[in-house]
Each structure stands twice: as structure tokens, then as C-alpha cells.
Amino acid sequence: MRFFRQTGYGVHDMANHSDDSVIGVYQRHGLLWASLRDQRLTEGSWLERFCSLFPTGASVLDIGCGSGLPIARELVLRGFDVTAVDATPAMIELFRRNLPATQVHLADMRQLSLGQRFDGLIAWDSFFHLSPEDQRPMFARFQAHATPGAALMFTSGDEEGNAMGELGGDPLYHGSLNSDEYRTLLNASGFDVLEHVVQDPSCGRRTIWLAQQRW
């Protein structure tokens, strides 16, 4: 299984994991991650497609927001009403430092229950830290937070399985379903797939899904 390789990451297969350790890795190495994260908007063309699906001023939920740079910042600069969530206290602290006027919640996406619906939902380089078992029920959570016509965009692996990266010398888990199952889960949750690109060479070889909730 291939995932994008950000600076400082190497990927190798691993059958056993504890995805709860992902939060611990980011808690220990949040500052390192923020320094390695490319501040150039390499995902700019995909954000453009995502944002074209709802009007300026619309509400957007950034799931697994990290430090808020560059994605949440770009969404705010474009005039959207951004709400962000992340499971790591260190990331929440960085986010509040970078975007003090933007609402952010400490929350594990697996228990996401904000009681709000949004015009856009994005889980960029975050959703794939969940195990396949934990990814499946997330689609109902996406649906529960989506307005009719809402856009959903996330990154995944390109085949089903588990893989390990590395951050600060600690192993960092990634998981993925296969493309057929993603399509099935999206459809069952009321989302139509608009675009799906495997290992997009223009975007760090990420595998990207863009979908829209049916009206």
C-alpha cells in the first residue's frame, strides 16, 4: 500500500498496530511535524475544486486540522466559516496560536458528534490514520455533519491494508480500504463521488476523494 511521503516519512508494511498511538506520536512531535509540513499550498488545485461546490461564507469542518497551516488558514482567507477538530492537544495549541479567531475543538474524529451540519467537510492527511475498522463507521459521521449538497474531501491509501510511516523516530500508523469499498460506503451515506485520483503526481502522490452529499 502506498501513501504520500512527506519529508521525514518512510513507509513499510506492518500487520499489527495501535492506531491510538497516532495521537501520542503527534503529541510528542507536533512541533517537528509543523516544521516539516510544506507551507506551500501543494493541495491548492484540490482545495479550489472543493471550495467551488459551496458559496463564500459557507461553513467548513476541518477534521484532523493539525496546526491549521496551510489548509484551515487558506479556507479562512477565502472567507469561509471554519470549524476545526483534532485529537491532539499539542496540535490544538498550535492551531490556536496560528488561527486565534477560528473555532477549534479537541475531539477524536471516531467520536465526532458536534450537533452541527456543514457545507464542506475535509479530512486531508488525517482520515488515513484510522484503521480500516474505524474508517467504515466514519461515513455515517460524515453524513451526520453534512448539509444537503455538502462537499466531502479526504485522502486515503490506494489499496486496503495497514502501513507504517515514521515521525521523529516513532512509527506512525496509516490504514486504508480499497477503492470499491470507499465507493460503496460513500454511496450508502448519500455521497456521490465527483473525483477520485490515485497517487496524483501534482499533489505529492496523494490518493484523493472528492464527493458531494445528495440533495
ABEGO torsion letter per residue (X at the ends): XBBBBBBGBBBBBBABBBAAAAAAAAAAAAAAAAAABBABBAAAAAAAAAAAABBBGBBBBBBGAEAGOAAAAAAAAAGBBBBBBBABAAAAAAAAAABAABBBBBBBAAABBAGBBBABBBBBGAAAABBAAAAAAAAAAAAAABBBGBBBBBBBBABBEBBBBBBGGBBBBBBBBBAAAAAAAAAAAGBBBABBBBGBAABGGBBBBBBBBBX
